[in-house]
Amino acid sequence: MRKKEMRLIVTFHTTTDAMAMEKLCKQNSISGRLIPVPGSVSAGCGMCWCTNLQEKEKICDFLEAKDLKVQTILECMI
């Protein structure tokens, strides 16, 4: 079993928004990946972008620059 650690997760209202995030992050070399929303979090589409906590400022700036629609940004033990 993998050791749990604090991670940054970005949740979305729709799967389309989550997939847009994945595509843009890959194109712009932004670290992270789509994962199912952790059970401790309630979110719209069931998918979230997961990355290191150290990436928070970079992700927030990226989301604003690309005008991506997100539900919430959380720090979560996963």
Rosetta constraint file for C-alpha pairs under 8 A:
AtomPair CA 4 CA 77 HARMONIC 6.15 0.50
AtomPair CA 4 CA 78 HARMONIC 4.95 0.50
AtomPair CA 5 CA 77 HARMONIC 5.22 0.50
AtomPair CA 5 CA 78 HARMONIC 5.56 0.50
AtomPair CA 6 CA 52 HARMONIC 7.81 0.50
AtomPair CA 6 CA 53 HARMONIC 6.98 0.50
AtomPair CA 6 CA 75 HARMONIC 6.48 0.50
AtomPair CA 6 CA 76 HARMONIC 5.40 0.50
AtomPair CA 6 CA 77 HARMONIC 4.30 0.50
AtomPair CA 6 CA 78 HARMONIC 6.27 0.50
AtomPair CA 7 CA 50 HARMONIC 6.71 0.50
AtomPair CA 7 CA 51 HARMONIC 6.00 0.50
AtomPair CA 7 CA 52 HARMONIC 5.21 0.50
AtomPair CA 7 CA 53 HARMONIC 5.23 0.50
AtomPair CA 7 CA 75 HARMONIC 5.65 0.50
AtomPair CA 7 CA 76 HARMONIC 5.40 0.50
AtomPair CA 7 CA 77 HARMONIC 6.13 0.50
AtomPair CA 7 CA 78 HARMONIC 6.59 0.50
AtomPair CA 8 CA 50 HARMONIC 5.74 0.50
AtomPair CA 8 CA 51 HARMONIC 5.33 0.50
AtomPair CA 8 CA 52 HARMONIC 5.74 0.50
AtomPair CA 8 CA 53 HARMONIC 4.96 0.50
AtomPair CA 8 CA 55 HARMONIC 7.81 0.50
AtomPair CA 8 CA 56 HARMONIC 6.84 0.50
AtomPair CA 8 CA 73 HARMONIC 7.15 0.50
AtomPair CA 8 CA 74 HARMONIC 5.77 0.50
AtomPair CA 8 CA 75 HARMONIC 4.65 0.50
AtomPair CA 8 CA 76 HARMONIC 6.30 0.50
AtomPair CA 9 CA 48 HARMONIC 6.13 0.50
AtomPair CA 9 CA 49 HARMONIC 5.39 0.50
AtomPair CA 9 CA 50 HARMONIC 4.55 0.50
AtomPair CA 9 CA 51 HARMONIC 6.53 0.50
AtomPair CA 9 CA 73 HARMONIC 5.79 0.50
AtomPair CA 9 CA 74 HARMONIC 5.30 0.50
AtomPair CA 9 CA 75 HARMONIC 6.27 0.50
AtomPair CA 9 CA 76 HARMONIC 6.92 0.50
AtomPair CA 10 CA 48 HARMONIC 5.33 0.50
AtomPair CA 10 CA 49 HARMONIC 4.98 0.50
AtomPair CA 10 CA 50 HARMONIC 6.63 0.50
AtomPair CA 10 CA 70 HARMONIC 6.85 0.50
AtomPair CA 10 CA 71 HARMONIC 7.37 0.50
AtomPair CA 10 CA 72 HARMONIC 5.81 0.50
AtomPair CA 10 CA 73 HARMONIC 4.50 0.50
AtomPair CA 10 CA 74 HARMONIC 6.43 0.50
AtomPair CA 11 CA 18 HARMONIC 7.65 0.50
AtomPair CA 11 CA 37 HARMONIC 7.51 0.50
AtomPair CA 11 CA 43 HARMONIC 6.25 0.50
AtomPair CA 11 CA 44 HARMONIC 7.57 0.50
AtomPair CA 11 CA 45 HARMONIC 7.98 0.50
AtomPair CA 11 CA 46 HARMONIC 8.00 0.50
AtomPair CA 11 CA 47 HARMONIC 6.62 0.50
AtomPair CA 11 CA 48 HARMONIC 4.53 0.50
AtomPair CA 11 CA 49 HARMONIC 6.62 0.50
AtomPair CA 11 CA 70 HARMONIC 5.95 0.50
AtomPair CA 11 CA 71 HARMONIC 5.22 0.50
AtomPair CA 11 CA 72 HARMONIC 5.32 0.50
AtomPair CA 11 CA 73 HARMONIC 6.44 0.50
AtomPair CA 12 CA 17 HARMONIC 6.20 0.50
AtomPair CA 12 CA 18 HARMONIC 5.89 0.50
AtomPair CA 12 CA 43 HARMONIC 6.94 0.50
AtomPair CA 12 CA 44 HARMONIC 6.17 0.50
AtomPair CA 12 CA 45 HARMONIC 6.20 0.50
AtomPair CA 12 CA 46 HARMONIC 7.96 0.50
AtomPair CA 12 CA 47 HARMONIC 6.97 0.50
AtomPair CA 12 CA 48 HARMONIC 6.51 0.50
AtomPair CA 12 CA 69 HARMONIC 7.06 0.50
AtomPair CA 12 CA 70 HARMONIC 4.64 0.50
AtomPair CA 12 CA 71 HARMONIC 4.62 0.50
AtomPair CA 12 CA 72 HARMONIC 7.08 0.50
AtomPair CA 13 CA 17 HARMONIC 7.09 0.50
AtomPair CA 13 CA 43 HARMONIC 7.12 0.50
AtomPair CA 13 CA 44 HARMONIC 4.54 0.50
AtomPair CA 13 CA 45 HARMONIC 5.42 0.50
AtomPair CA 13 CA 69 HARMONIC 7.92 0.50
AtomPair CA 13 CA 70 HARMONIC 6.64 0.50
AtomPair CA 13 CA 71 HARMONIC 5.63 0.50
AtomPair CA 14 CA 18 HARMONIC 6.58 0.50
AtomPair CA 14 CA 44 HARMONIC 6.48 0.50
AtomPair CA 14 CA 45 HARMONIC 4.87 0.50
AtomPair CA 15 CA 19 HARMONIC 6.13 0.50
AtomPair CA 15 CA 45 HARMONIC 5.50 0.50
AtomPair CA 15 CA 46 HARMONIC 7.76 0.50
AtomPair CA 15 CA 47 HARMONIC 6.79 0.50
AtomPair CA 16 CA 20 HARMONIC 6.16 0.50
AtomPair CA 17 CA 21 HARMONIC 6.29 0.50
AtomPair CA 17 CA 68 HARMONIC 7.30 0.50
AtomPair CA 17 CA 69 HARMONIC 6.42 0.50
AtomPair CA 17 CA 70 HARMONIC 7.34 0.50
AtomPair CA 18 CA 22 HARMONIC 6.38 0.50
AtomPair CA 18 CA 34 HARMONIC 7.51 0.50
AtomPair CA 18 CA 47 HARMONIC 6.59 0.50
AtomPair CA 18 CA 48 HARMONIC 6.63 0.50
AtomPair CA 18 CA 49 HARMONIC 7.24 0.50
AtomPair CA 19 CA 23 HARMONIC 6.19 0.50
AtomPair CA 20 CA 24 HARMONIC 6.13 0.50
AtomPair CA 20 CA 68 HARMONIC 7.89 0.50
AtomPair CA 21 CA 25 HARMONIC 5.96 0.50
AtomPair CA 21 CA 49 HARMONIC 7.66 0.50
AtomPair CA 21 CA 68 HARMONIC 7.09 0.50
AtomPair CA 22 CA 26 HARMONIC 6.20 0.50
AtomPair CA 22 CA 33 HARMONIC 6.89 0.50
AtomPair CA 22 CA 34 HARMONIC 6.76 0.50
AtomPair CA 22 CA 49 HARMONIC 7.54 0.50
AtomPair CA 23 CA 27 HARMONIC 6.28 0.50
AtomPair CA 24 CA 28 HARMONIC 6.10 0.50
AtomPair CA 25 CA 29 HARMONIC 5.81 0.50
AtomPair CA 25 CA 30 HARMONIC 4.69 0.50
AtomPair CA 25 CA 31 HARMONIC 7.13 0.50
AtomPair CA 25 CA 32 HARMONIC 7.95 0.50
AtomPair CA 26 CA 30 HARMONIC 6.23 0.50
AtomPair CA 26 CA 31 HARMONIC 7.86 0.50
AtomPair CA 30 CA 59 HARMONIC 7.94 0.50
AtomPair CA 31 CA 51 HARMONIC 6.40 0.50
AtomPair CA 32 CA 49 HARMONIC 6.58 0.50
AtomPair CA 32 CA 50 HARMONIC 5.34 0.50
AtomPair CA 32 CA 51 HARMONIC 4.31 0.50
AtomPair CA 32 CA 52 HARMONIC 7.41 0.50
AtomPair CA 33 CA 49 HARMONIC 5.48 0.50
AtomPair CA 33 CA 50 HARMONIC 5.46 0.50
AtomPair CA 33 CA 51 HARMONIC 6.84 0.50
AtomPair CA 34 CA 47 HARMONIC 6.48 0.50
AtomPair CA 34 CA 48 HARMONIC 5.46 0.50
AtomPair CA 34 CA 49 HARMONIC 4.51 0.50
AtomPair CA 34 CA 50 HARMONIC 6.15 0.50
AtomPair CA 35 CA 47 HARMONIC 5.75 0.50
AtomPair CA 35 CA 48 HARMONIC 5.51 0.50
AtomPair CA 35 CA 49 HARMONIC 6.32 0.50
AtomPair CA 35 CA 50 HARMONIC 6.65 0.50
AtomPair CA 36 CA 46 HARMONIC 5.75 0.50
AtomPair CA 36 CA 47 HARMONIC 4.60 0.50
AtomPair CA 36 CA 48 HARMONIC 6.10 0.50
AtomPair CA 37 CA 41 HARMONIC 6.56 0.50
AtomPair CA 37 CA 42 HARMONIC 7.55 0.50
AtomPair CA 37 CA 43 HARMONIC 7.03 0.50
AtomPair CA 37 CA 46 HARMONIC 5.20 0.50
AtomPair CA 37 CA 47 HARMONIC 5.15 0.50
AtomPair CA 37 CA 48 HARMONIC 5.47 0.50
AtomPair CA 38 CA 78 HARMONIC 7.16 0.50
AtomPair CA 43 CA 47 HARMONIC 7.93 0.50
AtomPair CA 43 CA 71 HARMONIC 7.45 0.50
AtomPair CA 44 CA 71 HARMONIC 7.64 0.50
AtomPair CA 51 CA 55 HARMONIC 6.84 0.50
AtomPair CA 52 CA 56 HARMONIC 7.60 0.50
AtomPair CA 53 CA 75 HARMONIC 7.23 0.50
AtomPair CA 55 CA 59 HARMONIC 5.95 0.50
AtomPair CA 56 CA 60 HARMONIC 6.10 0.50
AtomPair CA 57 CA 61 HARMONIC 6.16 0.50
AtomPair CA 58 CA 62 HARMONIC 6.05 0.50
AtomPair CA 59 CA 63 HARMONIC 6.03 0.50
AtomPair CA 60 CA 64 HARMONIC 6.29 0.50
AtomPair CA 61 CA 65 HARMONIC 6.11 0.50
AtomPair CA 62 CA 66 HARMONIC 6.05 0.50
AtomPair CA 63 CA 67 HARMONIC 5.77 0.50
AtomPair CA 63 CA 68 HARMONIC 5.25 0.50
AtomPair CA 63 CA 69 HARMONIC 7.81 0.50
AtomPair CA 64 CA 68 HARMONIC 6.79 0.50
